[in-house]
Amino acid sequence: MDCKAGLQILSSGHFKKIAVSCFLSMQRNHVKLFIPGPIEVSESTYRAMCSPMIGHRSGDFKALYGGIQPKLQQLFGTTGPVFLSTSSAWGVMEGALRNLCSKKVLNAMCGAFS
């Protein structure tokens, strides 16, 4: 099945099988691109991306987060919890300031990546 035919039957619930077959057909016609994007991913990465996402408030996420904590603690050389954030660095800084400072704080920004 080609990718165009596969896209027409996405609503029938066969997305994962079609996506993987499209990936494999693209691999056969592989052209290496030397541009900023799109990037190449391995077949195992592509298959993982085709699986359903889990909610950040679900039991599955709680188990995943708990399971990676020991490895993160080892990686960062700590016995305390390692906190993950899906925000930008600004979101992490704001969260830290809001929760750790009891007085007013002046935070000066000097650019887009401060």
Secondary structure as a PSIPRED ss2 file (coil, helix, strand):
# PSIPRED VFORMAT (PSIPRED V4.0)

   1 M C   1.000  0.000  0.000
   2 D C   1.000  0.000  0.000
   3 C H   0.000  1.000  0.000
   4 K H   0.000  1.000  0.000
   5 A H   0.000  1.000  0.000
   6 G H   0.000  1.000  0.000
   7 L H   0.000  1.000  0.000
   8 Q H   0.000  1.000  0.000
   9 I C   1.000  0.000  0.000
  10 L H   0.000  1.000  0.000
  11 S H   0.000  1.000  0.000
  12 S H   0.000  1.000  0.000
  13 G C   1.000  0.000  0.000
  14 H C   1.000  0.000  0.000
  15 F H   0.000  1.000  0.000
  16 K H   0.000  1.000  0.000
  17 K H   0.000  1.000  0.000
  18 I H   0.000  1.000  0.000
  19 A H   0.000  1.000  0.000
  20 V H   0.000  1.000  0.000
  21 S H   0.000  1.000  0.000
  22 C H   0.000  1.000  0.000
  23 F H   0.000  1.000  0.000
  24 L H   0.000  1.000  0.000
  25 S H   0.000  1.000  0.000
  26 M H   0.000  1.000  0.000
  27 Q H   0.000  1.000  0.000
  28 R H   0.000  1.000  0.000
  29 N C   1.000  0.000  0.000
  30 H C   1.000  0.000  0.000
  31 V C   1.000  0.000  0.000
  32 K C   1.000  0.000  0.000
  33 L C   1.000  0.000  0.000
  34 F C   1.000  0.000  0.000
  35 I C   1.000  0.000  0.000
  36 P C   1.000  0.000  0.000
  37 G C   1.000  0.000  0.000
  38 P C   1.000  0.000  0.000
  39 I C   1.000  0.000  0.000
  40 E C   1.000  0.000  0.000
  41 V C   1.000  0.000  0.000
  42 S C   1.000  0.000  0.000
  43 E H   0.000  1.000  0.000
  44 S H   0.000  1.000  0.000
  45 T H   0.000  1.000  0.000
  46 Y H   0.000  1.000  0.000
  47 R H   0.000  1.000  0.000
  48 A H   0.000  1.000  0.000
  49 M H   0.000  1.000  0.000
  50 C C   1.000  0.000  0.000
  51 S C   1.000  0.000  0.000
  52 P C   1.000  0.000  0.000
  53 M C   1.000  0.000  0.000
  54 I C   1.000  0.000  0.000
  55 G C   1.000  0.000  0.000
  56 H C   1.000  0.000  0.000
  57 R C   1.000  0.000  0.000
  58 S C   1.000  0.000  0.000
  59 G H   0.000  1.000  0.000
  60 D H   0.000  1.000  0.000
  61 F H   0.000  1.000  0.000
  62 K H   0.000  1.000  0.000
  63 A H   0.000  1.000  0.000
  64 L H   0.000  1.000  0.000
  65 Y H   0.000  1.000  0.000
  66 G H   0.000  1.000  0.000
  67 G H   0.000  1.000  0.000
  68 I H   0.000  1.000  0.000
  69 Q H   0.000  1.000  0.000
  70 P H   0.000  1.000  0.000
  71 K H   0.000  1.000  0.000
  72 L H   0.000  1.000  0.000
  73 Q H   0.000  1.000  0.000
  74 Q H   0.000  1.000  0.000
  75 L H   0.000  1.000  0.000
  76 F H   0.000  1.000  0.000
  77 G C   1.000  0.000  0.000
  78 T C   1.000  0.000  0.000
  79 T C   1.000  0.000  0.000
  80 G C   1.000  0.000  0.000
  81 P C   1.000  0.000  0.000
  82 V C   1.000  0.000  0.000
  83 F C   1.000  0.000  0.000
  84 L C   1.000  0.000  0.000
  85 S C   1.000  0.000  0.000
  86 T C   1.000  0.000  0.000
  87 S C   1.000  0.000  0.000
  88 S C   1.000  0.000  0.000
  89 A H   0.000  1.000  0.000
  90 W H   0.000  1.000  0.000
  91 G H   0.000  1.000  0.000
  92 V H   0.000  1.000  0.000
  93 M H   0.000  1.000  0.000
  94 E H   0.000  1.000  0.000
  95 G H   0.000  1.000  0.000
  96 A H   0.000  1.000  0.000
  97 L H   0.000  1.000  0.000
  98 R H   0.000  1.000  0.000
  99 N H   0.000  1.000  0.000
 100 L H   0.000  1.000  0.000
 101 C C   1.000  0.000  0.000
 102 S C   1.000  0.000  0.000
 103 K C   1.000  0.000  0.000
 104 K C   1.000  0.000  0.000
 105 V C   1.000  0.000  0.000
 106 L C   1.000  0.000  0.000
 107 N C   1.000  0.000  0.000
 108 A C   1.000  0.000  0.000
 109 M C   1.000  0.000  0.000
 110 C C   1.000  0.000  0.000
 111 G C   1.000  0.000  0.000
 112 A C   1.000  0.000  0.000
 113 F C   1.000  0.000  0.000
 114 S C   1.000  0.000  0.000
